[in-house]
Amino acid sequence: MTTWTRPDTGPVDLDRYLGTNLFVLPAEPGLIALHTQARDAAAGQELFVRTTGRIIRLLLETALSHLEYRPHAVTTPTGFVYDGVAAAQTTLYAVTIPRAGDALENGLREIRPDARLGKILIQRDPVTKRPELLYRKLPPGIAGQEVLLLDPTIATGGTLLTAINELVAAGVEESRILVVNVLTCPEALAAVLSRRPDIRIVTSHIDQTLTDQAFMRPGIGDFGDRYHGTTATA
């Protein structure tokens, strides 16, 4: 079996994507403090779930603001007209990549319990790091719609690209896919956006780099295991 080797991508220039395809939450002290708590190897499951849940809430509200909106005026209780906006798409579609994606799904349910949710289960081989599609269940009517694709960590980009391919095959336009992500790295972003240049990604942080073992540095550990309490020390 061939082991995974880190691609020699050279310096990665993300400036061309920022503000068009790539949106990063402002590095305010409050967000940095949440990352500090979540990344701490000594943090238990309860603290990890609580702190990442707060990051996820910020991410989801930001992601929802990047969906399409149209002018919508309402009359206020004082009788005046407020010229606001309303979502162009009345039904919200989202797709999670379990198990780690369940954390984002839980957060979305709190904000939009009416969201129609699908799942694309992909498992990455521990040696080759290559993604394998195991299961796909998408809501009816998803073709042609805006879709939130929920993936907390993007390390190599392979899992995310597999999920995007499945959505495109189901009739979702690449430009209408909005990825919601807690943590990624330059190599992953370059890999994904060079192959799928029309998608958009909202992330809370871009780590320094990817190691030869396909871990992000400084990283956060296995998000799914830490969130669900299935780490070796849990």
C-alpha positions as semicolon CSV with decimal commas, in nm:
position;residue;x (nm);y (nm);z (nm)
1;M;0,000;0,000;0,000
2;T;0,136;0,339;-0,101
3;T;0,176;0,584;0,183
4;W;0,077;0,947;0,155
5;T;0,350;1,197;0,077
6;R;0,315;1,567;0,129
7;P;0,295;1,744;-0,210
8;D;0,565;1,997;-0,286
9;T;0,337;2,290;-0,360
10;G;0,588;2,564;-0,277
11;P;0,469;2,894;-0,132
12;V;0,091;2,925;-0,138
13;D;-0,052;3,265;-0,229
14;L;-0,401;3,296;-0,082
15;D;-0,441;3,667;-0,152
16;R;-0,612;3,604;-0,486
17;Y;-0,888;3,410;-0,310
18;L;-0,946;3,633;-0,006
19;G;-1,270;3,827;-0,027
20;T;-1,394;3,639;-0,332
21;N;-1,373;3,265;-0,264
22;L;-1,224;3,269;0,084
23;F;-1,362;3,447;0,390
24;V;-1,183;3,432;0,725
25;L;-1,336;3,544;1,055
26;P;-1,157;3,849;1,200
27;A;-0,882;3,746;1,442
28;E;-1,034;3,923;1,740
29;P;-0,907;3,835;2,091
30;G;-1,231;3,659;2,181
31;L;-1,202;3,421;1,885
32;I;-0,832;3,362;1,952
33;A;-0,917;3,277;2,314
34;L;-1,171;3,018;2,197
35;H;-0,913;2,863;1,966
36;T;-0,662;2,859;2,250
37;Q;-0,900;2,663;2,471
38;A;-1,009;2,422;2,198
39;R;-0,655;2,346;2,079
40;D;-0,519;2,275;2,427
41;A;-0,433;1,904;2,448
42;A;-0,538;1,911;2,814
43;A;-0,891;2,029;2,731
44;G;-1,157;1,769;2,808
45;Q;-1,458;1,687;2,596
46;E;-1,694;1,928;2,772
47;L;-1,462;2,226;2,723
48;F;-1,389;2,128;2,365
49;V;-1,757;2,099;2,277
50;R;-1,840;2,428;2,447
51;T;-1,561;2,633;2,290
52;T;-1,592;2,490;1,939
53;G;-1,968;2,537;1,965
54;R;-1,915;2,911;2,013
55;I;-1,676;2,923;1,717
56;I;-1,928;2,732;1,508
57;R;-2,203;2,977;1,597
58;L;-1,991;3,267;1,471
59;L;-1,905;3,074;1,156
60;L;-2,262;2,979;1,073
61;E;-2,398;3,331;1,119
62;T;-2,122;3,458;0,890
63;A;-2,187;3,184;0,634
64;L;-2,559;3,257;0,629
65;S;-2,481;3,621;0,554
66;H;-2,300;3,510;0,236
67;L;-2,610;3,347;0,090
68;E;-2,819;3,531;-0,168
69;Y;-3,058;3,799;-0,037
70;R;-3,316;4,021;-0,205
71;P;-3,473;4,352;-0,102
72;H;-3,767;4,309;0,133
73;A;-3,953;4,597;0,299
74;V;-4,161;4,558;0,617
75;T;-4,377;4,788;0,824
76;T;-4,253;4,842;1,180
77;P;-4,482;4,859;1,487
78;T;-4,457;5,239;1,467
79;G;-4,604;5,235;1,118
80;F;-4,286;5,321;0,929
81;V;-4,132;5,118;0,648
82;Y;-3,799;4,947;0,698
83;D;-3,618;4,863;0,375
84;G;-3,453;4,532;0,462
85;V;-3,368;4,208;0,288
86;A;-3,488;3,847;0,294
87;A;-3,322;3,524;0,186
88;A;-3,370;3,462;-0,185
89;Q;-3,398;3,089;-0,118
90;T;-3,676;3,008;0,128
91;T;-3,552;2,653;0,195
92;L;-3,204;2,614;0,345
93;Y;-3,008;2,310;0,229
94;A;-2,702;2,183;0,413
95;V;-2,484;1,874;0,383
96;T;-2,258;1,740;0,657
97;I;-1,950;1,522;0,635
98;P;-1,980;1,294;0,943
99;R;-1,856;1,246;1,209
100;A;-1,683;1,575;1,265
101;G;-1,944;1,755;1,059
102;D;-2,207;1,661;1,317
103;A;-2,078;1,946;1,534
104;L;-2,164;2,200;1,265
105;E;-2,497;2,027;1,203
106;N;-2,588;2,064;1,570
107;G;-2,504;2,433;1,556
108;L;-2,706;2,487;1,240
109;R;-3,007;2,311;1,393
110;E;-3,007;2,566;1,674
111;I;-3,012;2,857;1,429
112;R;-3,221;2,706;1,149
113;P;-3,417;2,404;1,271
114;D;-3,600;2,407;0,937
115;A;-3,284;2,333;0,736
116;R;-3,300;2,029;0,510
117;L;-2,992;1,819;0,581
118;G;-2,803;1,562;0,382
119;K;-2,497;1,352;0,463
120;I;-2,194;1,243;0,265
121;L;-1,987;0,991;0,461
122;I;-1,624;0,979;0,353
123;Q;-1,348;0,790;0,531
124;R;-0,981;0,878;0,482
125;D;-0,743;0,583;0,474
126;P;-0,505;0,621;0,773
127;V;-0,201;0,528;0,561
128;T;-0,261;0,662;0,209
129;K;-0,481;0,950;0,333
130;R;-0,699;0,896;0,026
131;P;-1,073;0,955;0,073
132;E;-1,327;0,680;0,013
133;L;-1,698;0,750;-0,034
134;L;-1,903;0,523;0,192
135;Y;-2,253;0,672;0,194
136;R;-2,454;0,956;0,037
137;K;-2,803;1,076;0,125
138;L;-2,914;1,413;-0,012
139;P;-3,248;1,589;0,036
140;P;-3,485;1,594;-0,260
141;G;-3,483;1,920;-0,451
142;I;-3,120;2,005;-0,375
143;A;-3,025;2,039;-0,743
144;G;-2,977;2,401;-0,841
145;Q;-2,998;2,529;-0,483
146;E;-2,749;2,709;-0,260
147;V;-2,597;2,454;-0,023
148;L;-2,393;2,484;0,295
149;L;-2,128;2,210;0,304
150;L;-2,026;2,152;0,666
151;D;-1,669;2,028;0,723
152;P;-1,487;2,139;1,044
153;T;-1,131;2,054;0,938
154;I;-0,978;2,062;0,590
155;A;-0,623;1,923;0,598
156;T;-0,535;1,778;0,256
157;G;-0,857;1,880;0,082
158;G;-0,924;1,531;-0,052
159;T;-1,233;1,463;0,158
160;L;-1,385;1,801;0,077
161;L;-1,321;1,762;-0,296
162;T;-1,491;1,422;-0,290
163;A;-1,796;1,575;-0,122
164;I;-1,804;1,863;-0,371
165;N;-1,789;1,616;-0,658
166;E;-2,093;1,436;-0,516
167;L;-2,290;1,760;-0,486
168;V;-2,202;1,866;-0,840
169;A;-2,304;1,521;-0,965
170;A;-2,639;1,574;-0,790
171;G;-2,700;1,897;-0,983
172;V;-2,566;2,158;-0,740
173;E;-2,371;2,430;-0,918
174;E;-2,015;2,472;-0,795
175;S;-2,068;2,845;-0,741
176;R;-2,365;2,774;-0,514
177;I;-2,166;2,560;-0,269
178;L;-2,058;2,743;0,048
179;V;-1,817;2,547;0,267
180;V;-1,835;2,615;0,642
181;N;-1,506;2,526;0,810
182;V;-1,349;2,568;1,155
183;L;-0,985;2,509;1,063
184;T;-0,781;2,463;0,746
185;C;-0,432;2,528;0,605
186;P;-0,284;2,692;0,294
187;E;-0,204;2,364;0,118
188;A;-0,562;2,241;0,152
189;L;-0,709;2,569;0,031
190;A;-0,479;2,572;-0,271
191;A;-0,566;2,210;-0,353
192;V;-0,940;2,271;-0,329
193;L;-0,965;2,613;-0,494
194;S;-0,733;2,523;-0,781
195;R;-0,967;2,236;-0,872
196;R;-1,296;2,399;-0,777
197;P;-1,236;2,773;-0,831
198;D;-1,602;2,875;-0,803
199;I;-1,681;2,746;-0,455
200;R;-1,671;2,970;-0,148
201;I;-1,520;2,885;0,190
202;V;-1,589;3,050;0,525
203;T;-1,333;2,953;0,790
204;S;-1,244;3,069;1,141
205;H;-0,868;3,018;1,102
206;I;-0,596;2,921;0,855
207;D;-0,317;2,725;1,022
208;Q;0,052;2,756;0,934
209;T;0,107;2,449;0,721
210;L;0,053;2,077;0,669
211;T;0,302;1,827;0,812
212;D;0,447;1,525;0,631
213;Q;0,195;1,314;0,825
214;A;-0,097;1,522;0,682
215;F;-0,168;1,697;1,012
216;M;-0,223;2,069;1,034
217;R;0,027;2,268;1,237
218;P;-0,031;2,371;1,512
219;G;-0,360;2,186;1,458
220;I;-0,648;2,087;1,681
221;G;-0,627;1,706;1,686
222;D;-0,897;1,472;1,558
223;F;-1,202;1,697;1,571
224;G;-1,456;1,417;1,554
225;D;-1,295;1,211;1,829
226;R;-1,253;1,510;2,060
227;Y;-1,609;1,631;2,000
228;H;-1,772;1,289;2,049
229;G;-1,546;1,178;2,336
230;T;-1,390;0,884;2,152
231;T;-1,026;0,979;2,202
232;A;-0,794;0,723;2,359
233;T;-0,807;0,903;2,694
234;A;-1,186;0,962;2,693
